[in-house]
Amino acid sequence: MAEKRDYYEVLGIQKGASEDEIKKAYRKMAKMYHPDLHPDDPQAAEKFKEVNEANDVLSDPQKRQRYDQFGHAGVDPSYGAGGAGGYGGFGGFGGFSSDDGIDLGDIFDSFFGGGMGGGRSGSDPNAPRRGSDIATSCTISFMEACKGVSVGIDVNRSEVCDTCNGSGAQPGTTPKTCSECGGSGKIRFTQRTLFGNMQSTRTCSKCGGRGKTIDTPCSGCRGTGRVQKKQTITVNVPAGIDDGQILRVAGQGNMGQNGGQRGDLNVKIFVKKDPLFERKGFDIWTEIPITYSQAVLGDEITVPTIDGNVTYNIPAGTQPDTIFRLRGKGVQRLQRDGRGDQLVKVVLEVPKNLNKKQKDALIAFSEQLTEKNYEKKSGFSDRLKKFTDDLKKNFGI
């Protein structure tokens, strides 16, 4: 007689394993070696028997104690310890009892592909089911995104069939109780298995589990009770929404089944570009050109905002690309209090196409200026002189 393998090794667990660990390991190994899953492998039957024998001992606290103390001798029948019999023909399938709290359905799913005909895990076809969502898009202007707007969006969605009022049967007829299942939607049957005769249920194939059949389907919906209809949905786009964001409109999607709630309408928002404004987060940016004299002398300029035009005094000596901030003139923060800011960048425009008189005037003006009037130029001149002196001194250039 070949020497038996250690039971802990058979199940792939440590000697101090808990009861739960033993159960999980047994279920895993039983599924792995069950003969029905390996009909062409004669060794699978032997391994399956070995797994059952190991589990029978280790799942019983008294047998496990004797095995831990005396090894196989403590549980072998020849030693009068009760043994681990009952494995012939795989009838034992030890450990899969109601006392262990193990769900036989999980094993059935593995062996028979779906819980003995699918009756165990199938959902109730007559239960309320939520309708599916609808995805669409909408394009709005920059100002509409800043201020908010109500728009009408056309969508095709499922609605109750007007012809049959949702029954699916042609007017003048009614659905009938299914003759196959008697209206229960389930077929009960008995199947012989490795564990004996087992009773189970499956969804009725004739009525699809609904318990009713339709002899004359509605011509408007072909028996489904639903049709596609074009609807215009009013969508309130909130102030502050940004390009590319998705607005969810609850309960405006496709209708549910069996009284289930509608799905949602998901609207992706596209915002058109604006010729004056650019948005960055909740701030608005704009560029305003100014003249040389405005930058030198300062001036009151008109600044466009989403609330209308405002005036702003730029100070004398304003440098090109200076950015001024207008607090609270930006975009409404989405579903929050407060607004962003507006940032105004002044861009100096250099005059072109000067005539002789203008050039002479500009030359005369320039001759009146000194380096004190040009802080950056004066500083640069100092740095340039030092650089030139260092080149001559250190490199002879």
Phi, psi and chi 1 to 4 in degrees:
 res  aa     phi    psi   chi1   chi2   chi3   chi4
   1 MET       -  128.9  179.6  177.7  178.7      -
   2 ALA   -66.3  146.8      -      -      -      -
   3 GLU   -69.3  134.6 -175.6  177.1   -8.3      -
   4 LYS   -74.8  145.6  -68.1 -175.7  177.1 -178.7
   5 ARG   -75.8  154.3  -66.5  170.6   61.0 -159.1
   6 ASP   -60.9  132.9  177.7   74.8      -      -
   7 TYR   -63.4  -36.2  -73.1  149.6      -      -
   8 TYR   -65.0  -38.3  -68.7  102.5      -      -
   9 GLU   -66.3  -37.3  179.7 -175.1  -16.2      -
  10 VAL   -60.1  -41.9  170.2      -      -      -
  11 LEU   -88.3   -6.1  -64.2 -176.4      -      -
  12 GLY    71.8   37.6      -      -      -      -
  13 ILE  -129.1  166.2   55.5  177.1      -      -
  14 GLN   -82.6  161.6  -60.9  -65.4  -38.5      -
  15 LYS   -63.3  -32.7 -171.8  172.6 -177.4  179.0
  16 GLY   -89.8   19.7      -      -      -      -
  17 ALA   -61.2  146.6      -      -      -      -
  18 SER   -79.2  170.4   65.5      -      -      -
  19 GLU   -60.7  -40.9  -67.6 -176.7    9.1      -
  20 ASP   -63.5  -39.9  -73.3  -19.6      -      -
  21 GLU   -65.1  -35.9  -70.0  174.1  -31.6      -
  22 ILE   -66.2  -44.3  -66.5  173.1      -      -
  23 LYS   -61.4  -46.3  -69.7  176.6 -177.5  178.4
  24 LYS   -63.8  -41.8  -69.3  179.4 -179.3  178.7
  25 ALA   -65.3  -41.1      -      -      -      -
  26 TYR   -63.3  -45.9  171.6   58.1      -      -
  27 ARG   -59.1  -41.4  -66.1  174.7   66.7  178.2
  28 LYS   -63.9  -46.5  176.7 -178.3  177.0 -179.1
  29 MET   -72.5  -33.6  -57.9  -58.2  -70.6      -
  30 ALA   -65.2  -41.9      -      -      -      -
  31 LYS   -65.6  -35.3  -69.7 -179.6 -179.2 -179.6
  32 MET   -68.1  -35.9 -176.6 -179.5  -59.6      -
  33 TYR  -113.6    8.7  -65.4  119.3      -      -
  34 HIS   -59.8  131.8 -165.0  -79.7      -      -
  35 PRO   -58.2  -31.1  -25.2   34.9      -      -
  36 ASP   -65.0  -25.6  -76.1   -1.6      -      -
  37 LEU   -88.4  -12.8  -58.5  179.4      -      -
  38 HIS  -135.0   63.4  -54.6  -81.8      -      -
  39 PRO   -63.3  -23.6   24.5  -34.8      -      -
  40 ASP   -99.1    7.6  -60.1  -34.6      -      -
  41 ASP  -115.4  100.2 -174.8    0.8      -      -
  42 PRO   -64.4  -24.0   22.4  -32.2      -      -
  43 GLN   -74.2  -21.9  -66.6 -175.2   -8.8      -
  44 ALA   -61.5  -39.4      -      -      -      -
  45 ALA   -62.5  -41.3      -      -      -      -
  46 GLU   -67.0  -41.3  -70.2  -60.0  -38.2      -
  47 LYS   -66.8  -36.7  -68.9 -179.6  179.2  178.8
  48 PHE   -63.9  -41.4 -176.2   71.9      -      -
  49 LYS   -63.2  -41.2  178.7  179.2  177.5  179.7
  50 GLU   -63.0  -41.5 -173.7 -179.1   41.6      -
  51 VAL   -63.6  -43.1  167.4      -      -      -
  52 ASN   -62.6  -41.7  -86.3  -75.3      -      -
  53 GLU   -64.3  -42.2 -177.5  176.7  -27.4      -
  54 ALA   -64.2  -42.4      -      -      -      -
  55 ASN   -67.3  -37.8  178.8   71.5      -      -
  56 ASP   -59.2  -35.9 -177.3   78.8      -      -
  57 VAL   -81.4  -48.7  171.7      -      -      -
  58 LEU   -75.0  -21.8  -62.1 -176.3      -      -
  59 SER   -83.6  -10.9   63.4      -      -      -
  60 ASP  -101.1  114.8 -175.4  -44.0      -      -
  61 PRO   -54.9  -40.0  -25.2   35.0      -      -
  62 GLN   -69.7  -45.0  -66.0 -178.7  -11.1      -
  63 LYS   -64.3  -39.4  -69.2 -179.2 -178.0 -179.8
  64 ARG   -63.5  -38.0 -178.1 -179.8 -179.5 -178.1
  65 GLN   -64.8  -42.6 -178.6  178.6    8.4      -
  66 ARG   -66.8  -37.4  -67.2 -161.3  -60.7  -89.4
  67 TYR   -67.5  -41.6  176.6   74.6      -      -
  68 ASP   -63.2  -30.2  -71.7  -15.5      -      -
  69 GLN   -87.8  -41.7 -173.5  172.5    1.4      -
  70 PHE  -118.0   -0.7  -58.2  107.3      -      -
  71 GLY    74.2 -153.2      -      -      -      -
  72 HIS   -62.1  -27.7  -69.4  -68.9      -      -
  73 ALA   -63.2  -28.2      -      -      -      -
  74 GLY   -75.2  -15.6      -      -      -      -
  75 VAL  -126.4   -2.0  -66.8      -      -      -
  76 ASP   -75.2  136.7 -167.6  -77.7      -      -
  77 PRO   -56.9  -30.7  -23.7   33.2      -      -
  78 SER   -65.4  -16.8   61.9      -      -      -
  79 TYR   -99.9    7.1  -74.1   83.6      -      -
  80 GLY    72.8   24.5      -      -      -      -
  81 ALA  -100.2    9.9      -      -      -      -
  82 GLY   102.1  -30.3      -      -      -      -
  83 GLY    69.8 -174.3      -      -      -      -
  84 ALA  -131.1   45.7      -      -      -      -
  85 GLY   -73.4 -171.9      -      -      -      -
  86 GLY    85.2   23.2      -      -      -      -
  87 TYR  -102.9  -11.7  -54.7  110.7      -      -
  88 GLY   -57.5  131.2      -      -      -      -
  89 GLY    69.2    9.7      -      -      -      -
  90 PHE    66.1   19.2  -43.5  109.1      -      -
  91 GLY   -70.3  -24.5      -      -      -      -
  92 GLY   -67.8  -51.0      -      -      -      -
  93 PHE    38.3   49.5 -144.2  154.8      -      -
  94 GLY   -53.9  149.7      -      -      -      -
  95 GLY    89.5  -15.8      -      -      -      -
  96 PHE   -95.1   62.8  -82.2   76.8      -      -
  97 SER  -115.2  164.6   66.1      -      -      -
  98 SER   -65.4  -26.8   58.9      -      -      -
  99 ASP   -66.7  -27.4  -67.1  -21.6      -      -
 100 ASP   -79.2  -12.7  -69.3  -30.9      -      -
 101 GLY    73.6   20.2      -      -      -      -
 102 ILE   -92.7  135.2  -61.8  176.4      -      -
 103 ASP   -84.0  109.6 -170.6  -11.0      -      -
 104 LEU   -61.3  -26.2  -72.7  172.5      -      -
 105 GLY   -60.1  -32.8      -      -      -      -
 106 ASP   -64.6  -38.4  -71.1  -15.9      -      -
 107 ILE   -69.8  -41.4  -54.3  -60.1      -      -
 108 PHE   -58.6  -40.9  -67.8  154.2      -      -
 109 ASP   -58.7  -38.3  -71.6  -14.6      -      -
 110 SER   -73.3  -41.5  176.5      -      -      -
 111 PHE   -77.1  -40.9  -64.6  160.7      -      -
 112 PHE  -113.9    2.5  -56.4  105.1      -      -
 113 GLY    71.4   64.3      -      -      -      -
 114 GLY   115.7   30.3      -      -      -      -
 115 GLY    71.9   57.2      -      -      -      -
 116 MET    53.7   54.1  -59.3  -66.7  -73.7      -
 117 GLY    97.3    2.3      -      -      -      -
 118 GLY    89.9   -4.2      -      -      -      -
 119 GLY   -69.5  -27.4      -      -      -      -
 120 ARG   -74.4  -44.0  175.7 -179.0  172.6  -87.4
 121 SER  -100.9   -4.8   58.9      -      -      -
 122 GLY   -68.7  140.5      -      -      -      -
 123 SER   -81.6  160.4   59.9      -      -      -
 124 ASP   -73.7  115.5 -178.3    4.7      -      -
 125 PRO   -63.9  -20.6  -20.2   33.4      -      -
 126 ASN   -92.3    0.2  -66.7  -49.9      -      -
 127 ALA   -72.9  149.0      -      -      -      -
 128 PRO   -60.0  136.5  -22.5   33.9      -      -
 129 ARG  -128.0  133.4  -65.0 -175.9 -177.6  179.8
 130 ARG   -67.8  142.3 -179.6 -177.4  179.8  -84.9
 131 GLY   -72.4  161.9      -      -      -      -
 132 SER   -78.6  158.1   58.9      -      -      -
 133 ASP   -80.4  158.6  -66.7  -15.2      -      -
 134 ILE  -119.1  134.9  -62.2  174.4      -      -
 135 ALA  -111.5  133.3      -      -      -      -
 136 THR  -149.7 -175.9 -172.9      -      -      -
 137 SER  -140.5  164.5   63.6      -      -      -
 138 CYS  -150.8  137.5  175.6      -      -      -
 139 THR  -109.2  129.1  -59.5      -      -      -
 140 ILE  -129.0  167.7   60.0  177.1      -      -
 141 SER   -81.1  167.1   69.8      -      -      -
 142 PHE   -59.6  -45.6 -175.9   90.4      -      -
 143 MET   -65.7  -36.5  -73.5  -64.1  -65.7      -
 144 GLU   -65.2  -36.4  -72.4  172.8  -25.9      -
 145 ALA   -66.9  -35.2      -      -      -      -
 146 CYS   -74.4  -38.1  -66.4      -      -      -
 147 LYS   -98.2  -20.2  -62.6  -66.5 -173.2  178.4
 148 GLY    89.6  150.7      -      -      -      -
 149 VAL  -160.6  151.6   65.3      -      -      -
 150 SER  -102.2  127.5  -67.9      -      -      -
 151 VAL  -128.0  148.0  -65.0      -      -      -
 152 GLY   -95.5  125.2      -      -      -      -
 153 ILE  -116.9  126.0  -62.3  178.7      -      -
 154 ASP   -86.3  127.1  -67.4  -26.7      -      -
 155 VAL  -135.3  151.5  -63.5      -      -      -
 156 ASN   -99.4  120.7  -73.4  -46.9      -      -
 157 ARG  -140.9  161.0   67.2 -179.2 -173.0 -178.1
 158 SER   -76.8  136.0   60.3      -      -      -
 159 GLU  -133.8  166.4  -58.0  -77.2   -6.0      -
 160 VAL   -64.5  134.8  174.1      -      -      -
 161 CYS   -66.0  124.3  175.7      -      -      -
 162 ASP   -69.7  -26.1  -66.2  -29.1      -      -
 163 THR   -70.0  -45.2  -56.2      -      -      -
 164 CYS  -112.4    3.3   65.1      -      -      -
 165 ASN    57.2   30.2  -68.0  -39.3      -      -
 166 GLY    91.0   -2.6      -      -      -      -
 167 SER   -76.4  -24.8   69.8      -      -      -
 168 GLY    85.9   -8.8      -      -      -      -
 169 ALA  -100.7  145.3      -      -      -      -
 170 GLN   -58.6  138.0 -174.0   68.4   14.0      -
 171 PRO   -51.8  136.8  -28.2   36.0      -      -
 172 GLY    96.2  -11.2      -      -      -      -
 173 THR  -123.3  165.1   66.4      -      -      -
 174 THR  -135.6  152.4   56.4      -      -      -
 175 PRO   -60.3  147.2  -23.1   34.8      -      -
 176 LYS  -111.0  153.6  -63.9 -179.2  179.5  179.4
 177 THR   -64.4  133.3  -60.4      -      -      -
 178 CYS   -62.2  127.6  177.9      -      -      -
 179 SER   -74.8  -19.7   59.0      -      -      -
 180 GLU   -79.2  -42.8 -169.3   73.8   20.0      -
 181 CYS  -112.1   -2.0   64.1      -      -      -
 182 GLY    70.5   18.3      -      -      -      -
 183 GLY    95.7   -3.1      -      -      -      -
 184 SER   -82.0  -23.4   67.5      -      -      -
 185 GLY    81.2   -1.8      -      -      -      -
 186 LYS  -127.4  146.6  -58.8  -72.3 -176.1 -177.7
 187 ILE  -113.9  122.3  -60.1  -64.7      -      -
 188 ARG   -93.1  137.3 -176.7  174.5  -66.1  -82.9
 189 PHE  -147.4  161.4   63.9   98.1      -      -
 190 THR  -112.8  134.4  -58.2      -      -      -
 191 GLN  -132.6  135.1 -177.0  170.0  -17.7      -
 192 ARG   -80.8  127.9 -176.3  174.6 -176.6  131.2
 193 THR  -131.0 -178.9   71.5      -      -      -
 194 LEU   -61.4  -21.0  -64.6  169.4      -      -
 195 PHE  -101.7   11.2  -47.7   98.4      -      -
 196 GLY   104.3 -168.9      -      -      -      -
 197 ASN   -75.9  124.7  -68.4  -26.1      -      -
 198 MET  -119.6  135.9  -57.1  -70.3  -67.8      -
 199 GLN   -97.0  137.0  -79.2 -161.9  -17.1      -
 200 SER  -150.5  179.5 -172.7      -      -      -
 201 THR  -132.6  156.0   59.9      -      -      -
 202 ARG  -139.3  160.5   59.9  175.4  171.8   80.4
 203 THR   -67.4  135.5  -60.3      -      -      -
 204 CYS   -63.8  124.9  176.7      -      -      -
 205 SER   -75.4  -22.6   58.9      -      -      -
 206 LYS   -74.7  -42.5 -176.0  174.3 -177.5  179.0
 207 CYS  -107.9   -1.7   66.4      -      -      -
 208 GLY    69.7   20.0      -      -      -      -
 209 GLY    89.0    0.2      -      -      -      -
 210 ARG   -82.3  -18.1  -68.9 -178.5  -69.2  -87.1
 211 GLY    83.3   -4.7      -      -      -      -
 212 LYS  -136.0  150.8  -65.7 -176.8 -179.5  -64.2
 213 THR  -123.4  154.5   58.6      -      -      -
 214 ILE  -117.6  113.3  -61.1  174.2      -      -
 215 ASP   -75.4  -37.3  -66.8  -24.6      -      -
 216 THR  -123.3   94.5  -51.0      -      -      -
 217 PRO   -64.7  149.6  -20.4   33.0      -      -
 218 CYS   -62.3  134.6  170.9      -      -      -
 219 SER   -72.1  -21.2   58.9      -      -      -
 220 GLY   -80.1  -32.9      -      -      -      -
 221 CYS  -125.5   -0.6   62.8      -      -      -
 222 ARG    60.5   33.1  -61.9 -178.1 -180.0 -179.8
 223 GLY    90.9   -2.2      -      -      -      -
 224 THR   -84.0  -22.7   63.3      -      -      -
 225 GLY    82.0   -0.1      -      -      -      -
 226 ARG  -134.3  149.8  -63.7  172.7  -65.1  158.6
 227 VAL  -137.9  159.1  -67.7      -      -      -
 228 GLN   -87.1  129.4  -70.9  -70.4  -45.2      -
 229 LYS  -132.6  147.3  -69.2 -176.1  179.8  179.8
 230 LYS   -84.7  126.8 -176.9  177.6 -179.7  179.2
 231 GLN  -128.5  146.1  -58.5  -77.2   -2.9      -
 232 THR  -102.5  115.9  -59.8      -      -      -
 233 ILE  -104.1  127.6  -50.3  -60.6      -      -
 234 THR   -82.3  121.4  -60.9      -      -      -
 235 VAL  -116.2  125.2  176.4      -      -      -
 236 ASN   -91.1  104.8  -66.2  -42.7      -      -
 237 VAL   -83.8  120.2 -178.9      -      -      -
 238 PRO   -74.3  152.1   28.6  -35.3      -      -
 239 ALA   -62.6  135.6      -      -      -      -
 240 GLY   100.3   -4.1      -      -      -      -
 241 ILE   -66.4  148.0 -160.5  161.7      -      -
 242 ASP  -115.2  163.6 -154.9   -6.8      -      -
 243 ASP   -60.4  130.5 -178.0   63.9      -      -
 244 GLY    91.3   -8.9      -      -      -      -
 245 GLN   -75.5  152.8  -71.4 -173.5  -48.9      -
 246 ILE  -108.2  127.0  -65.8  176.9      -      -
 247 LEU  -101.7  121.0 -178.1   62.1      -      -
 248 ARG   -94.4  124.5 -176.7  176.0   67.1   87.7
 249 VAL  -109.5  104.9 -173.7      -      -      -
 250 ALA   -66.5  139.4      -      -      -      -
 251 GLY    72.8   18.5      -      -      -      -
 252 GLN  -117.6   19.9  -67.9  -65.6  -16.9      -
 253 GLY   -93.8 -154.2      -      -      -      -
 254 ASN   -69.6  149.9  -72.2  -45.6      -      -
 255 MET   -67.7  151.8   66.0  172.7  -69.4      -
 256 GLY   -82.1  179.5      -      -      -      -
 257 GLN  -113.3  148.2  -61.7 -178.4   39.8      -
 258 ASN    54.7   38.9  -54.7  -38.8      -      -
 259 GLY    84.4    6.0      -      -      -      -
 260 GLY   -70.4  157.2      -      -      -      -
 261 GLN   -71.9  158.6   65.2 -179.9   -1.0      -
 262 ARG   -68.5  157.9  -78.8 -172.2  174.6  -84.0
 263 GLY   -77.0 -170.5      -      -      -      -
 264 ASP  -107.9  161.6  -62.3  -26.3      -      -
 265 LEU  -106.3  119.2  175.0   62.4      -      -
 266 ASN  -107.2  115.0  -63.6  -50.3      -      -
 267 VAL  -109.9  118.0 -175.6      -      -      -
 268 LYS   -86.3  126.4 -173.5  170.2 -175.1  177.3
 269 ILE   -96.1  128.8  -57.6  -63.3      -      -
 270 PHE  -113.0  132.5  -67.2   99.0      -      -
 271 VAL  -111.5  128.0 -178.6      -      -      -
 272 LYS   -69.2  152.0  -65.0  178.3 -178.1  177.7
 273 LYS   -69.4  150.9  -61.5  -68.8 -175.3 -178.6
 274 ASP  -114.7  141.4 -170.8   88.8      -      -
 275 PRO   -71.3  -19.1   23.5  -33.1      -      -
 276 LEU  -107.6  -33.8  -72.9  176.1      -      -
 277 PHE  -116.4  151.7  -55.2  115.3      -      -
 278 GLU  -133.6  134.1 -179.1 -178.6   -5.6      -
 279 ARG  -100.3  137.4  176.8  173.2  173.3  175.9
 280 LYS  -134.1  101.8  -64.9 -178.8 -178.9  179.9
 281 GLY    68.1 -124.9      -      -      -      -
 282 PHE  -103.6    5.9  -66.1  105.4      -      -
 283 ASP   -93.9  151.6  -68.1  -24.1      -      -
 284 ILE  -116.0  134.4  -67.5  176.9      -      -
 285 TRP  -114.1  144.0  -74.0   70.5      -      -
 286 THR  -147.9  152.7 -171.7      -      -      -
 287 GLU  -114.9  137.0  -70.2 -172.7   -2.3      -
 288 ILE  -128.0  122.3  -62.6 -179.3      -      -
 289 PRO   -75.4  141.7   26.8  -32.3      -      -
 290 ILE  -130.1  158.3   60.1  173.6      -      -
 291 THR   -87.3  169.2   65.6      -      -      -
 292 TYR   -60.7  -44.4 -179.8   74.8      -      -
 293 SER   -68.1  -35.0   59.2      -      -      -
 294 GLN   -64.5  -40.7  -74.9  178.0  -50.3      -
 295 ALA   -66.6  -37.7      -      -      -      -
 296 VAL   -74.2  -47.8  172.6      -      -      -
 297 LEU   -93.6  -15.9  -57.0  175.3      -      -
 298 GLY    83.5  157.3      -      -      -      -
 299 ASP  -169.4  164.4 -164.0    8.7      -      -
 300 GLU   -96.8  120.1 -177.9  179.3   85.4      -
 301 ILE  -115.2  159.4   62.2  173.8      -      -
 302 THR   -96.6  127.4  -61.0      -      -      -
 303 VAL  -116.2  122.7  178.4      -      -      -
 304 PRO   -77.6  137.4   28.8  -33.6      -      -
 305 THR  -132.4  169.7   75.3      -      -      -
 306 ILE   -71.1   -8.1   60.3  173.5      -      -
 307 ASP  -101.4    2.5  -61.3  -41.3      -      -
 308 GLY   117.5  177.2      -      -      -      -
 309 ASN   -76.6  142.6  -65.8  -22.9      -      -
 310 VAL  -130.6  160.5  -60.9      -      -      -
 311 THR  -101.2  148.5   57.4      -      -      -
 312 TYR  -144.0  133.0 -173.1   84.8      -      -
 313 ASN   -93.8  110.6  -69.6  -48.9      -      -
 314 ILE   -85.5  136.7   58.3  172.9      -      -
 315 PRO   -75.8  159.4   27.8  -34.1      -      -
 316 ALA   -62.3  141.6      -      -      -      -
 317 GLY    82.2   18.0      -      -      -      -
 318 THR   -63.3  130.1  -66.1      -      -      -
 319 GLN   -88.0  156.1  -61.5  -60.0  -54.0      -
 320 PRO   -57.2  143.8  -23.1   33.2      -      -
 321 ASP    66.7   18.0  -60.4  -29.8      -      -
 322 THR   -66.4  141.7  -62.1      -      -      -
 323 ILE  -113.8  125.1  -63.4  173.0      -      -
 324 PHE  -106.7  148.0  -59.6  103.0      -      -
 325 ARG  -114.6  129.4 -176.8 -177.7  -64.3  -90.7
 326 LEU  -107.0  106.2  -55.3 -179.0      -      -
 327 ARG   -65.2  135.9  -61.2  -75.6 -178.2 -177.7
 328 GLY    71.0   14.5      -      -      -      -
 329 LYS  -104.1   13.6  -70.3  -64.8 -175.9  179.7
 330 GLY   -92.4 -149.7      -      -      -      -
 331 VAL   -89.4  144.1 -178.6      -      -      -
 332 GLN   -59.0  131.2  171.7   66.7   45.2      -
 333 ARG   -69.4  129.1  -61.7 -174.7 -176.3  -83.1
 334 LEU   -61.9  119.4 -170.0   61.0      -      -
 335 GLN    55.3   30.5  -62.3  179.2  -17.1      -
 336 ARG  -142.8  165.2  -68.8  163.4   50.2 -166.6
 337 ASP   -80.4  152.9  -67.1  -26.9      -      -
 338 GLY    94.1  162.5      -      -      -      -
 339 ARG  -130.8  160.6  -67.4  170.6   55.9  173.3
 340 GLY   -76.6 -168.6      -      -      -      -
 341 ASP  -111.1  166.2  -59.2  -29.6      -      -
 342 GLN  -110.0  130.1  178.3  163.4  -24.9      -
 343 LEU  -110.1  126.9  -66.0  102.9      -      -
 344 VAL  -112.4  118.8 -178.2      -      -      -
 345 LYS  -102.8  121.9 -178.6  178.1  179.3 -179.9
 346 VAL   -91.1  129.6  -68.4      -      -      -
 347 VAL  -112.3  120.3 -179.8      -      -      -
 348 LEU   -75.9  125.1 -180.0   62.1      -      -
 349 GLU  -102.1  121.1 -175.8  174.3    7.7      -
 350 VAL   -83.8  128.2  177.4      -      -      -
 351 PRO   -66.4  145.5   24.3  -34.0      -      -
 352 LYS  -118.8  168.4  -61.6  178.7  179.4  179.4
 353 ASN    55.6   46.9  -56.6  -43.1      -      -
 354 LEU   -73.5  141.8  -60.9  179.7      -      -
 355 ASN   -86.4  176.2   56.8   36.6      -      -
 356 LYS   -61.0  -40.9 -173.8  176.9 -175.7  -53.1
 357 LYS   -63.8  -40.6 -177.3  177.4  179.3 -179.7
 358 GLN   -68.7  -39.8  -68.0  168.2  -24.4      -
 359 LYS   -64.3  -43.9  -69.0  179.0 -179.7  178.7
 360 ASP   -61.6  -40.1  -69.0  -18.8      -      -
 361 ALA   -65.2  -39.1      -      -      -      -
 362 LEU   -69.4  -37.9 -174.6   58.4      -      -
 363 ILE   -64.8  -42.5  -67.8  172.3      -      -
 364 ALA   -63.6  -38.4      -      -      -      -
 365 PHE   -65.5  -44.6  169.3   73.5      -      -
 366 SER   -63.1  -35.6  -60.3      -      -      -
 367 GLU   -67.1  -20.5  -70.4  175.1  -11.8      -
 368 GLN   -83.5  -11.0  -61.2  -62.2  -42.7      -
 369 LEU   -92.3  150.9  -59.7  176.7      -      -
 370 THR  -121.3  176.5   65.8      -      -      -
 371 GLU   -64.5  -19.5  -72.1 -167.5   -7.1      -
 372 LYS   -65.8  -24.3  -67.8 -177.8  178.9  179.9
 373 ASN   -79.9  -11.3  -62.2  114.1      -      -
 374 TYR  -125.1   90.8  -64.1  101.6      -      -
 375 GLU   -63.1  -46.6  -65.7 -179.7    0.2      -
 376 LYS   -67.1  -41.4  -68.6 -177.2  179.4  179.9
 377 LYS   -65.6  -39.5 -176.6  177.2  179.9 -179.5
 378 SER   -64.0  -44.9  175.4      -      -      -
 379 GLY   -63.5  -39.6      -      -      -      -
 380 PHE   -65.5  -39.1  177.1   76.7      -      -
 381 SER   -61.2  -39.7  -63.5      -      -      -
 382 ASP   -65.1  -44.1  -68.4  -19.4      -      -
 383 ARG   -67.0  -36.8  -68.3 -168.0  -62.3  -87.8
 384 LEU   -66.1  -41.6  179.6   59.9      -      -
 385 LYS   -61.9  -42.7 -177.0  177.2 -176.1  -55.8
 386 LYS   -64.6  -40.6 -176.6  178.7 -175.9  -56.2
 387 PHE   -62.1  -44.5  172.4   73.5      -      -
 388 THR   -64.5  -41.8  -56.6      -      -      -
 389 ASP   -64.2  -40.2  -67.9  -17.8      -      -
 390 ASP   -65.3  -37.1  -71.6  -17.4      -      -
 391 LEU   -63.7  -43.6  -76.4  178.1      -      -
 392 LYS   -65.8  -41.4  -69.0 -178.8  179.0  178.6
 393 LYS   -72.1  -42.5  178.0  179.3  179.3 -179.5
 394 ASN   -96.0  -27.4  -62.2  -39.7      -      -
 395 PHE  -125.9   -3.4  -57.0   98.1      -      -
 396 GLY    69.1   24.2      -      -      -      -
 397 ILE   -96.2      -  -61.6  176.1      -      -
